Amino acid sequence: MTFQSKQINNSQLAALLKTIDIKSLQDKRLTEFMNVAKNNNWSAKATITALAQAEIIEREGRSLARRLRDSKTGNFVTMADFDWNWPKKIDRPVVEYLTSADFVSKGENAIIVGTQGLGKTMITKNIAQNAIYKGHSALFVEAASMLVDLGSQDSARGLERRLKYYSKPSLLCIDEIGYLSYDQRAADFLYQIVSRRYEKKSIVITTNLAFKNWPTVFPGATSVASLIDRLVHHCEITLIEGESYRKRAAQRNKETKKWNKK
C-alpha cells in the first residue's frame, strides 16, 4: 500500500473525516483537537490514538442515545423516588436485583405481579433503562399495542417483519397482560415471541393476574400452558401487594385542596 500526504486546511480535513464517518471531530472540535495535538507535540501515533479514542467515545454516546430512543420508555419516575414503604408486600432485594438488569446478560426472564397502580410499569421502565446503560438494547411495549400491531399485519411478510422487531432487542418489556382479553390468534402471537426469545433473550412481563388465571386472558387458547412454561423457566417472579399509588396521590390532592380553601 502506498501512503500519500498533502497539505489541506481544517475545513478540507473535516470534510475528509466526515467522508469516512469520523464524526467526533466536526465543527470547532477539530480545531481544538489540532491545537491540543500541536501544543503538546503529539507524535503521529499519539494523534491517531487520540482520534480513535475520541471517535469510540462519540460512537458509544450515539449508540446509547439511539438505544434509549428506540426503547420507547418515555418519561418515568426513577427508583430513587420509589416509596418502598407504601406497598404492603414487596420483595425489595428481588426488585433491586431486577432493576440492576444483571439478569439480561443471562437471557433470564422476570415477571412482576400486582394490582394496578403499585409501580409495576415504573419498575419495568427502570429495568429497561439500566439494561441500556449496561450496553443492551431494550423495548418497552404495552401488551395490547403489541398484539394489535401483530394482528393488523395483512401479509405473512409483514407479520414476520414485526415478529422480528419484537424478537430483536436484548430485553423485551411487555406491560399489562391481564387487563384485556384476547383471542387464540393473539395468544399464538405472544407464544411465537416468547418461543423465539426462549433461553436467548430476556423478557419482563407485568401482570395483575396469577398464572392460573391467564386462561381468562386468552380464553380457549391451547398455547397458554406452553407459553407460561417457557416464561417461568429461568425466571424471577415477584409479587407486589398494596393500595394504588395513584389513589393515594388523588387523596392527598383532595386533602390539599380542602386545606387551601380553609
N, C-alpha and C positions, 0 to 999 in steps of 0.2 A: 504494500500500500504506500502510495506517495502522499506525503503531507505537504500542504501549501499554506502560506500565511500571507495576508495582505493587510495594509492599513485601512481600517474603516472607523467611522465615527460611532458614537454611542447609539445614535438613532438606528444606524445600519446594523449594529450589533444586536440591539433589541429586536429588530425585525428578524434577524437570523435566528435568535434564540426562540422566538415565537414560532418560527417555521418548524423547528424540531421539538416543539411542545414544551419548551422550558419556560414556565410561567412565573417562577419565583423572582425573576429579576426583570420586571417590567416597570415602566414609568420611572419614578425617582429612585426606586430601589437599585436599579442598575448603576446609576451614577454613584450612589452611596457605596455600593459594593466595590466598584472600581477604585474609588477614593481610599477605601479601607485597605484594599489589596496593595495600592501604590504606597500609601503612608507606612505600611508595615513590611514593605519589601518582600511580599509573598513570592515564593518560587512558583513555577508553573504547576508543580504537583499540589502545593498548598492551595493555590487558586482553584484548581479543578476540584479538589476535595471539598472546599468550602461551597463551591457551586453545587456539587452533588448533594451535600448535606442540606443546603437551603431548599433545593428542589424536593427532596424527600419530605421535609417538614411541610412544605407547601402542598404537596400531593396528599399527605396524611390529613391535613386540615380540610382540603376539598372533599376527600373521601368521607370524613366524619360529618361534614355539613350535608353531603348528599344522603348519607345513610339516615341521619336524623330527619331530614325532609321526607325521605321515602317511607319512613316508619309509620307515618300518619297518626302519630300520637297526639299532636296538637298541644294545647296548653294543659297543664295539670299541676296539682299540688305535690311538692316533693315529700319524701319520707321524713325529712327534718321537721315538717309541720304536722305529722301524723300524731293524733292523740291516742296513745296506746292504752290509756286508762278508760276510754269510752266503751269499747266492746266489752260485753260480759264475759266472752270467751275468745281468746286469740293466742295462738302459739307463737310468741314473739321470736324465739330463736329460729323457727322454721321460716317465718315471714322474712326475717333478716337474711337468712340464707338464700331465699328465693330472690330477694331484691338485690343481692350481690351479683346475681346472674352467673354464678360459677357453674351451675348445672348445665348451662347452654353448651359449653365446650365438651360435655359428656353425652350430648344428644338425649338428655333426660327430659321428662315432662313435668308439668305442675298443674294441679287443679285446685282452684280456690273456691270454696263453697260458702255461701252465706246469703242472707236475705238482702233485699235492695237497700242501698244507702249506707253500707258499712265500709266502703272504701276498696272494694274488690277491683274496680276499674282503675282507681288511682294507684293501687299497689302494682297492678299489671303494667301500667304505663311506666312506672319507675323501673320495673324489671326490664322492660324493653329498652329504655334509655341507657341503663347501666350495661346491658349487653352490647349496645352500640359503642359505648365508651371503651369497652374491652375488645373492640375490633370486629364484632359480629354484625351481621345485618339483621334487621327485625321489621316486622309488620304487625300493626295493631288493626284489628277489624272487628266490627260487630258481627255476631253470628248471622243475624237477619240479612245484613248487607251482603255478606259473602255468599250466602245460599241463594239470595235473589239474583245476584250477579251471575252465579254459575247456571242457575235455572233459566236465565234470559238468553243464553247463547243459542243461536239458531243454526249452528253448524257444528259438526264434530271437530273441525279445525279450531273454531272459536272457543269451544269448550276446553279443548286440550291446551290452548294458549293460556286460558285463565287458571286451569288446574296447575300449570307450571308456575304461574305467577304466585299462587299461594303455597306452592311447594318449595320455592327457591330460597326464601330467607332462612338464615340460621335459626331464627326464632319466630314462630308464628303465634300471635296472641289473639285468641278468639273470645270475644266478650259476650256475656249474657246468653248462654244457652239455657233454655228453660222457661223464658218469659213468653215465648210464642210456640205454637205447634206447627209442624211441617209434615209434608207427605213423604212417602217412601223414597221418591226420587231425591229429595233434599238429603235424606239420611244416607243414600248411596254416594252423593257428592262428598259429604263430610267423611264418610268411610274411605273414599278414594284419597282425600287429602291426608288423613291420618296414616293410611297404609303407605303412601309414598314417602312420608317422613319417618316412618317407624324405624327406631333404632339408628337413625341417621341425623335427624334434626329435631330440635325441641319444639314443643307446643305448650302454651299456657292457656288454660280454659277457665273462665269464671262461670259459675252456675249457681242458681238458687235451689237446685234440686239434688237430692241424693241419687246415686246411680240407679237404685231400684225404681225410681220414678221417671227415668229417662224414656221408657217406652211411651209415656204420655206425651212426650215432646215429638216423638216420631211414631205415631200410632200405626201398627201393622207392619212396621219396617223389620225385615228379617236380619238386617246387618247391625242392629244396635248392640247385641251381645258381643259380636266380634269387634265392633268399634270400641266399646268400653275396655275389652280385654287388651287391645293394643295400646290404649291410652294409659292404663294403670300400670303396665309393665315398665319398670324403671321410672317411677313417678312419685313425686312428693304431693300428698294430698293434705290440705289444711282447711280447717273449719273456723269461720268467724261467726260469732253469735252476739246479738245485742239489738238495740234500737237504732233507727236510722240517724246518721249524722245530719242529713238534710232536715229531718223532723225536728231535731234539737235546734238547728240553726233557725228554723222558722219560728219556733217557740221563743227563742232569745230575741229575734227581731220584733216579735209581737210584744214581749215584755218591755223592750226598749222603747217602742212607740208609746205604750201606755205610760211609762215613766216620763217621757218627754212632754206628754200632754198635761202632766200634773203641774 
